[in-house]
């Protein structure tokens, strides 16, 4: 006999002679009260209002129930709260805290909820490019959305930095249906997309969806050119350094950097010629390792290095000759950086190896914020889904930067911030004059929450 899943109450045994029972009859209670900080953050940085400006809403205002900005807040904040699927919003459209964030507590029509449901949000996610589809009432401008990421980064600085390091990396996004752009990638051993991410520190500058039949650096030059041009509009004197692994050490990209006054430091895939060029350093590292009993490194600079298939010009290569666990572990980078930026060891260890931090940012987007939830049929819709996840990252990164500096969560990931600061239970009561959010008294991060709220409120003032 099948289990009956519809229950009015639940029995959880006894404690000290008292029966423990539960029921979903608490009324206006939310488990996401901390999301109010997301609303404060959005007010401080002005993201959603400008994002709404990247869309055109052709719906008849007389019959429009859910405003575009409210829908964007609902979708982006929902992702930040851990609701990756739009089907979740068939229940969330009644959530009182999300209603506060969306600016509506009561439904405009008796047959509607205060917030949008899955069907309405699905039409938003399938918004067409401006001027391409007359049957879509909501359209979007991809170029304007791409510029917005860079704008948010520049506005986060009180003054232009002297030096800006821009990191590039590709990752894989497994897909399991017949989505447009579906290809099998032998390196990742699956059908996937190959999105390109570009960061500057913790600031996300680009999230570009690509099919998996592309080279890791495909389209990188155009993306970098666009981003650098926009940065230099406001910061003409900033020094820009491009950093990436060996998948981006392509002559086309390096030549563009040299022609446009952008420095670079890229990993370089090792080969027999490169390893042979540092044979002496490897011998010295091996001898030192045998004496010390631990891994040893030596560094060298190969000036005027050229490849057999021919770079446009010879370039500087920095080599790490390491002896590790009784075997050689050589590594190489190609760079335009000058000796004044550091010696060979500093260029490799301090400048290049710091790029590993970007992988943590990608994990936040892909895992914590579900940027890999690209299950729509078209790449256009999946790109928009990726951007919604990316904007959720922008909001949480701003919350971390503005509200959580010097707190216990200053270095927390987006997933940790969600768990500790956003997932707070609260009872909501409404009266004629106010909406009272009664947070759980046992919340362990009350002090951090209070600090963040005060900072964000002052930033938004």
N, C-alpha and C positions, 0 to 999 in steps of 0.2 A: 504494500500500500504506500503511495507517495507521501512524503513528508508535507504536512500543512505549514506553509511559510507565512501565511497571513495570521498574525497574532495580535491581540489587544494588549497583552502584558507578557512579561518574561520573568521567570523565577530563577534567581541566582543563589538559592540556598539561604542559610541563616548565619547571622553574626551576633554573638552574645544573646542568643535566644530570640532575636528579631528576624523576621522574614525579609529577605532582600528581593524587591520586585522592581521591574522597570517597564516603561511604556513610552511611546512616542507621542506624548500629550503635553509636553512642556510649554507649547505655545511659541511665542516670538523669541526663540533662542537661536543663536548662531555659534558655529565653531570657528568662525573666521573673523572675529572682532578686530584682530590686529591689522586687518586689511585697511582700517582707517588710516594707518600710516602710509599706505600706498597713495591714498587720496591726498594726504598732506604733501607727499613727495611730488606728486604730479602738479600740485599748485605751485610748489617751489621751482620746478624746472619748466613748467608750461609745455609738457610733451603732447598730451592728448589733443588739446585745442589746435596745435599746429599740425598734428597728424591728421586731424579731421579736415584741415585745409588741403591735404593731399588727395582728398576724395571729392567727387562731385555727386551730390544727392539729387537725383531727378524724380524722386517720389513726390506725389501731390501732398503738400503740407496739410491740406484739409483731412486727409486720410492717414497721415503718418502718426503712428502711436509711439514708436521708439525712435528717439533722436539719434543721429549718427554718432555724436560724441559719446553719448551714454552707451551705445552699443560697443564702441571701441574700448571704453573703460571696462565694460563688463567682460569683454573677451580677453583683453590684456591682463587685467587684474586677476581674472579667473585662472589664466595660465600661471601667473605668479603664485597663486594660492594652491596650485597643484592639480587643477582641473584641466587636463589636456584636451578632452573631447568636448565638442559642442553639445553632445547629447546630455552632458552633465547639467547644462543650463536649463533643461526642462524642469529641474527641481530648484536650481539656483535662482531662477527668475523670481522666486518668492522670498529669497533671503533678504532680511531687513538691512543688513550692513551693506550688501552690494547695492541695495536700493538707495541707501544714503549716498554711496559713492556715485551712483548713476543720476542722482538728483531727483529721484521719484520714489515715493513711499506707497502711493496708491495708484491703481490702474486707471488709465484714462478712459477705458471702456469696460463695461461689465464682463465682456467675453475675453478680456486680455489680462495677463499678469502685469505687475509693475515693470518687469524687465523683459527683455527679448528671450524667446525660446530658441530651440535648436534650428528650426526652419528659417527664421529671420536671420540668425547669425550665419547660417549656411549660405544664404544669398549674399551676405556681406563678404564672406571668404571667397566667393566666386565672382567678386567685382571685376569687371573687365577694365582694360586700359581705356583711358579717356578717348572717345571718338571711334572706338573699334566695334562696339556692339550696341545697337539701338534698343535691344530688348532687355538689357541690364539697366535697371534704374539707378544703381549705385556703381560708379566707375572710379578708378584710381589712377594716379600719375606715378609710375615707378621711379622716374628720375627725381621727382620732388621728395619721395620717401627716402631715396638713397642720400640726398643732400642733407636730410634732417639728421641722420646719424652723425655726420661730421659737424653739423651746427651744434648739436648737444655736447659734443666733445670740446669744441672751442669755448663755448659758454661756461663750461665747468672750470675754466682757468680764470683766475683773477687778473692775470697778465700773461702775455705771450711767453712761453718758455724759450730759452736759448737753444735747446736741442730737443728734438722730438724723435723717438724711435718708433717706427711702425712695423709691426709683426704681421707676417702672412703665414697661413697654414691651411692645408686642406684636410678634410676628414671624410669618413664614409657614413652614409645614411642608408641602412638596409631598407629595402622595400619588398613587399610581399604580394603585390598585385600586378596588374597590367598597366601601371601608370605610364603616362607619356614620358619619354626619355629613359625608359627602363633599359639597362644594360648590365651584363655580367662583367664584374671587375675581377680579374684573376688574382690580383694582389690581395684583395679582401675576401676572395672566394665567396662572393654572393652577388645578387642583383642589388644595385644600390644607386643612389645619387652621390655626387662628389662635391659637396658645398665648399666654397672658398670663404674663409673668415679672415678679416683684417682688424687688428686691434692696435691701440696705442696705450700701453699699460693696461688698465682695466676699462678703458673706453672702447666700445665697439664702434668701428667705422664702417664695416660692410659685412653683409652675410648674403652671399650670392649662390643660388642653387644652380648646379650644373649636372649634366648627365655624366655617367661614370665611364664613358668611352673617351674622356678627355685626359690630357696630360695634367699633372697637378698644377702647373703654372698657366694653364690655358685661361686666357682673359685677364691674367693678373696685371699685365702692363696697362691695359685700358682702365682697370679699376684704380690702380695706383695713380695713373695720370689724372683721373678725375678727382681723386681725393687730395692729391698734392696741390692741384690747381685751386681747389676750394679753400684749403688751409692757407695758401699764400695770398688769397684775396684779403684776409684779415691779418695774417702774420707774414708779411713779405720777407722778414729778416730771419725767420726761424730756420735753424739747420735741421734737415730731415735725414734720418738714417733708416734705410730699409733692411729688415732682418728676416731671414727665413732659412729653412733647411735646404738640403741639396736638391730637392724637387723643384726649387725655384732658381737654381743657378743656371739660367738660360741666357744665352748671349743677347737675345732680343731685349730682355728686361735689364740686364746690366748696361747695355749700350744706351737704352733710354735714360737710365739713371745718370750716366756720364754726360749725356747731352743736356740734361735738365738740372744739373747741380744738386743731385741727390746722392748721398753716400749709400753704400750697401755693404752688408756682410752676410754671405750665404754659405751654408754648408756645401762641401764639394765631395762628390762620391770618389772614394779612393780607387786607385788602379795600380798596376805594376809600375808604371813610370813614376807616379807620385811616391809610392813606398820606396822605390829605389833611390829617389832623391834625398831621402832622410835616413839612409842606411846607417850612417855614422851616429846620428842621434839615437837610433834604436839600439845600437850596440852599447852606447853609454848608459841608456836607460836600463838595459838588461843587467849590466854590471852593477849599477847602483841598486837595483832591485834585489840582486843576490846578496849584496852586502847588508842591506837594511831589512830584508825579509818582508817588504811591503811593495806596493805598486809605486813606480817612479815614472816621472815625466820629464821630457826634455822638449824644447820648442825651437822651431826654426822658421825663417822667412825665406820663401822662394820668390825673389823678385823677377819680374818679367816672364812669368810662367805662361805658356800657351798650350793649347790642346792640339792633338794631331788633326782633328777635324776642323780646327781653325776658329778661334775666337776673333772678333773684330780687331782686337788689340791684345798684346800681352798684359797680364794682370798680376797683382800681388796675391800670393797664397801663403797663408799661415798654417804651419804643420804642428800637430801635437804627436810626438813620438813617445808612446806610453808602453811600458812593459807591465803586464797585468796577469797574475796567476800563471806565470811561466809561459806567457805567449804575448806576442806583439798586439797592440791595440792602437794603430795609427788613425788619426782623424785630421781632416783638412777643411779649411774655409778659404773662400776667395773674397777679397775685400778691397774697397777703395779707401779705407781709413788710413790716415797718416800716422807716422811714428809718434806724433804729438798726442794722439788719442790713446797711446799706451804701447808697451812692448808686446812681443808675440804672446807671452803668457796672459797678459791683461786683455788683449783683444779676444783671445779664445775663451778664457775662463770667466772674465768679468762682463764682457760685452756679448759674445755670441751665446754662451751657455745660458744666459738669463732668458733666452727665448723660450726655454722650457716652461716658464710660468704661463705662457699663452695657452698651453695645452689644458691647464686648469680652467681657464676662461671658456674654452670650447666645451669642456665637460659640463660646465654650468649651463651653457646654452642647450647642448644636446640632451643631457640627462636630467638636470634639475628643472629645465624649462621646456622640455619636450619639443625642441626644434626639429627632431627627427620624426615627428608625427606627420609625415607627408603622404597621406593615404588618399588624397583627392585624385581624380582622373587626370587632370591637366597640370603641367608644370607651372602655369601661371597661378593657379589656386594654391599649389604647394609652395611657391615662392612667397605668396602673401602670408601663408601660415608660418613660414620661416621668419618673415619680418615681424609678425605679431609676437612670436616667441622672443625675437631679438629685442623688440621694444619692451617686453616684460623684463628682459635683462637690464635694459637701460634704466628702467624705474628702480629695480632692486639695487643696481650699482650706485645710483644716486642716493637712495636711502642709506646704503652702507657708507658712502662718502660724506654725506651731509649730517645724517643723524647718528651714525654709530662710530664716528672717529673717536679713538682713544677709549672705547668701551671694550667689554669682553667679546663683542661680536664685530670688532673692527675689521678682522680678517676672515670673517665667516663666509662660507659659500652661500649662494642663493638658497640652496636646499636647507641649510642650517638656519638661515634667517627666517625662512618660512616656518620651520618646525618650532623654533623657540620664540618668535616674535609675532608671527601672523596668525598661527593656529591657537587662538585664545577663545575660550568659551565665554559667552556673555548673554545676559537677559536684556531684551529690549522692550522698553515701555514707551508708549506715545501718549502725549497729551496735546492740548490745544497749542501750547507755547513751546514745547521742547520734545526732543527725542532723547531718552536716557539710556545709555549703554552701561549696564552693570557688569563689569568684567569679573571673571572668576577671581575670588579673593586669594586663592592658593597659587596663582600664576607665579612661577619662580623668577621671572625676569621683569618684574614691575619697575624696578629702578631704571633699567636700560630702556624700557618702553617710554618712561616719563622723560628721560633725557632726549631720546630721539624725537618724541612729539614736540617738545619745547624748541629744539633746534630747527625742525622742519617748519613749525609755525612761524618762527622768526624769519626764516629764509623766504617764506612765501609772502610775508608782510610787504 
